[in-house]
Amino acid sequence: MAKAEAPEAELPWAGTRKTKKRVVKGGISRDDCTRANVEVLAPADVLDTLSSVPKVTTVIIDPWYNKGLGGEREDYDDWLAEVIQSACRVSRHVFVWGFPEILARQIVNIPNGFGLVSWLTWFYKNCPSVIRGWRSSQNACLHLSVKDAPTYPEHFLNDEQLERWQSGKMRFVPGPPSVLEAPLNIGFVGRDEQTGHPAQKPLSVIEPLLLMTTKEDDTVLDPMCGSGTTGEACLRLNRNGILCDISPEYLTMTRNRFAKHHIRHGR
């Protein structure tokens, strides 16, 4: 049984999020205090999803990495570039996950009107790889956005810092580091989050992306949602979400994950 939301004191951005009661128009509700609207779509290819959804605030792209799991395709780089371009047509912020050697080839393909805001790194120490030589301990994530798209580093301030910022006494607003350190959800690590998905990311590396680029009630799209980590992050942070995946199996994981939190899902 997955545990309920961590108390505010356990979150690194404690004190910056205000929960409130509000009416939910269908979708998913989590409890009586915090509600969000998260829609789980029917299985669909990522490009079909991106061509059919309304505009959103942030898109998270987390494809398979063309290295065994998920299969391989010779045109992977061209395909990923097309996915990124499609995501940029429906959102002001786009995050793209992958290994560094894969994402490095996409820098030259950043769509017109978008720029590279940051090259983020997820650093983990507990990779079980048996490869001789350099053992992988990182994933990369490109943060792309249109010029002047709002970001919210103030969401990472504690209460005292937030008070100083709101009163105009803080000249610069410190944001989070571009290196997100969190262990892989494997073995006994992260068991409360584990869903059975073979490449599940922890909530602690998804939530900062939403905090930096969205405010409450904004909408986040994850068209390759896997087991629904982005959806759970939306629920915890009062963001709306649209989730989809080409795999019916993974969407079942997503719905089961929500059920464990006593969430009712729409379609």
SULJO-V608333 format. One record per pair of residues at least 24 apart in sequence whose C-alpha atoms are under 8 Angstrom apart, sorted by the first residue. I is the first residue (numbers start at 1). GAP is how many residues later the second one is. Records with the same first field share a line. If there is no record, write none. Layout:
# SULJO-V608333
I: GAP + GAP
This chain:
# SULJO-V608333
1: 191 + 259
2: 190 + 191 + 255 + 258 + 259
3: 189 + 190 + 258
4: 257
5: 231
12: 144
13: 142 + 143 + 144 + 145
14: 144 + 145
15: 143 + 144
16: 139 + 140 + 141 + 142 + 143 + 146
17: 138 + 220
19: 219
26: 240
27: 237 + 238 + 239 + 240
28: 235 + 236 + 237 + 238
29: 234 + 235 + 236
30: 205 + 231 + 232 + 233 + 234
31: 232
34: 201 + 202 + 204
35: 200 + 203
36: 181 + 198 + 199 + 202 + 203 + 204
37: 198 + 202 + 203 + 204
38: 193 + 196 + 197 + 202 + 203 + 204 + 205 + 227
39: 202 + 203 + 204 + 226 + 227 + 228
40: 202 + 203 + 204 + 211 + 225 + 226 + 227
41: 201 + 202 + 203 + 226
42: 202 + 203 + 225
43: 201 + 202 + 203 + 204 + 205 + 208
44: 200 + 201 + 202 + 203
45: 200 + 201
46: 37 + 177 + 178 + 198 + 199 + 200
47: 36 + 39
49: 174 + 195
50: 36 + 37 + 40 + 173
51: 35
53: 37
54: 36
55: 35 + 36
56: 34 + 35 + 36 + 162 + 163 + 164 + 165
57: 34 + 35 + 36 + 156 + 157 + 161 + 162 + 163
58: 33 + 34 + 35 + 36 + 37 + 152 + 155 + 156 + 161 + 162 + 163
59: 28 + 32 + 34 + 35 + 36 + 161 + 162 + 163
60: 34 + 35 + 36 + 37 + 160 + 161 + 162 + 163
61: 33 + 34 + 35 + 36 + 161 + 162 + 163
62: 34 + 35 + 36 + 162 + 163
63: 34 + 35 + 161
64: 34
65: 33 + 34 + 37
77: 25 + 28 + 29
81: 25 + 28 + 29
84: 26 + 27
85: 25 + 26
88: 26 + 57
92: 53 + 54 + 57
93: 50 + 51 + 52 + 53 + 56 + 120
94: 48 + 49 + 50 + 51
95: 46 + 47 + 48 + 49 + 114
96: 45 + 46 + 47
97: 42 + 43 + 44 + 45
98: 41 + 42 + 43
99: 39 + 40 + 41
100: 39 + 40
103: 37 + 38 + 39
110: 34
113: 33 + 34
114: 30 + 31 + 32 + 33
115: 29 + 30 + 31 + 32
116: 26 + 27 + 28 + 29
117: 25 + 26 + 27 + 28
118: 24 + 25 + 26 + 60
119: 24 + 59
120: 58 + 59 + 60
121: 57 + 58 + 59
122: 57 + 58 + 59 + 60 + 83
123: 56 + 57 + 58 + 59 + 60
124: 57 + 58 + 59 + 60
125: 58 + 59
126: 57 + 58
127: 57
150: 63
151: 61 + 62 + 63
152: 59 + 60 + 61 + 62 + 63
153: 58 + 59
155: 56 + 57
156: 55
180: 25
181: 24
195: 32 + 58 + 62
196: 57
197: 29 + 30 + 53 + 56
200: 26 + 27 + 29
201: 28
202: 27
203: 26 + 27 + 29 + 30
206: 24 + 27
207: 26 + 27 + 30
210: 24
211: 26
214: 25
215: 24
225: 25 + 26
226: 24 + 25 + 27 + 28
227: 24 + 25 + 26 + 27 + 30
228: 25 + 26 + 29
232: 26
